[in-house]
Amino acid sequence: MSDPGYTKNEIMIAASARLLAGVRNCFVGVGLPNIVCNLAQRTVAPDLQLVYESGVFGARPERLPLSIGDPTLVSGSTAVTSMFELFAYYLQAGLIDVAFLGGAQIDRYGNLNTTVIGDYHRPKVRLPGSGGACEIAIHARKVLVIMRQAQRSFVDELHFRTSPGHSGDPEHDRARGWWGSGPTNVVTDLGTYGFDEETGEMTLLTLHPGVTLDQVRENMGWEPKVAPDLGETPPPTPEELRLIREELDPEGVYTS
């Protein structure tokens, strides 16, 4: 395939940023989600407030943060609180509109694993664990997932469920009493997904330019549910690419 003029990460960033149109606040981490939110601030969501797990609300970082404890996160922030206050008075009170999550594994219902690969007591790989991810998954009103797609990460059965998504039983999900609606969108390097309202199952909505349905099938552990009006993801615009390359990640740390 010829060079499309953008990287896989750049189309993931652009597609994710468009999902934040009109959003007021977003619980965000470092890496790609941080670039996504900063791009959205400059395009579709100028009033977007960035919320970081370390206790920062309304940040406008002057550079790419190295971690959620990076001092640059307080740049231009409207409030700096303790982690307890942020979780108790913002997240658990249902005041977070959207949050970004990722993981080592995701299943067809949007449940995420960031704990172990293999048996819990004798794991092949010990992962960072939940941190605040479980609470974010439960209490953020919408959850967006951004991650690369592969057989080892899109699995039919998680090795460990760290962050709950949908259960496959919408009535059960509605009775849980959580603020959050569960995951609403997944963006990968192959396409974009939503979730079926009746079943809670991940549904392929668009393929990125040049990607085939067979490639999607080859890179997941179950037969994907496909939207009847399957479309093509709009590529990044010249302005989106300029912002990503010149302002948000000029050294290509996350996007090259």
Secondary structure, DSSP 8 states (H G I E B T S, - for coil): ----SS-HHHHHHHHHHHTTTT--EEE--SSHHHHHHHHHHHTT-TT-EEEETTTEEEE--SS--SSTT-GGGGTT-SEE--HHHIIIIIITTT---EEEE--SEE-TT--EE-SEEE-SSSEEEE----TTHHHHHHHSSEEEEE----TTTB-SS-SS--B----S-HHHHHTT--S---EEEEE-SSEEEEE-TTT--EEEEEE-TT--HHHHHHTSSS--EEEEEEEE-----HHHHHIIIIII-TT-TTT-
